[in-house]
Amino acid sequence: MDPFSGKGTAPLEACLGGRVGIGNDLAPEAYVLTRAKVRPVGFEEVRSWVERNRSFIEGYRSSDAPEEVEVFYSKRTLRQILAVRELLERPETDVEWFVKAVMLGILHGSPVTPSRSSAHTRSRCLPDTSSARSRNWA
Ligand SMILES: C[S@@+](CC[C@H](N)C(=O)[O-])C[C@H]1O[C@@H](n2cnc3c(N)ncnc32)[C@H](O)[C@@H]1O
């Protein structure tokens, strides 16, 4: 059991060892990432989720996003992100939680100065959308 489990390494290792892993963290994104790790889904499940939702995603027309998020994406990509965000607002299935975790990893970039508040969702090669406003939006 890890009472401050962050990205969920301890629960994941417990599961890999055939044990029951328990993680706790006050950050909601820690839950999203940990859940995806302890209940992973396969490539085909993700592909089929995308296929099932493709027409919704491609037909999405709203582009209502904070300016600080908008600057990083082309209009089409931003609409796709917004569509996926809407689809995953209240995930239910393993594949939905998994895709949400993947999206969190993709959407948050590397800070110049690491911040404890969003350390779970940083990628080294993508733009930093991790201000408090952007994090709440994502
Ligand atoms: C350094 S990370 C944990 C890393 C993790 N233990 C590991 O081994 O990979 C610290 C975590 O503590 C969480 N945290 C901080 N204060 C907390 C609190 N009062 N209750 C629950 N979690 C908390 C943070 O959100 C953060 O994810």
The ligand as a Gaussian input file, in Angstrom:
#p B3LYP/6-31G(d) Opt

LIG

0 1
 C        6.324000      11.953000      -4.939000
 S        4.634000      11.604000      -5.333000
 C        4.454000       9.923000      -4.886000
 C        5.294000       8.962000      -5.631000
 C        4.922000       7.534000      -5.336000
 N        4.851000       7.259000      -3.931000
 C        5.913000       6.577000      -6.006000
 O        6.581000       5.854000      -5.321000
 O        5.982000       6.578000      -7.261000
 C        3.783000      12.333000      -3.964000
 C        2.291000      12.228000      -4.114000
 O        1.657000      12.571000      -2.897000
 C        0.398000      13.114000      -3.197000
 N       -0.094000      13.804000      -2.009000
 C        0.394000      14.917000      -1.421000
 N       -0.286000      15.209000      -0.303000
 C       -1.237000      14.261000      -0.168000
 C       -2.256000      14.008000       0.795000
 N       -2.438000      14.823000       1.854000
 N       -3.045000      12.936000       0.639000
 C       -2.884000      12.123000      -0.436000
 N       -1.924000      12.299000      -1.369000
 C       -1.110000      13.348000      -1.252000
 C        0.673000      13.988000      -4.392000
 O       -0.487000      14.239000      -5.179000
 C        1.713000      13.152000      -5.152000
 O        1.092000      12.371000      -6.158000

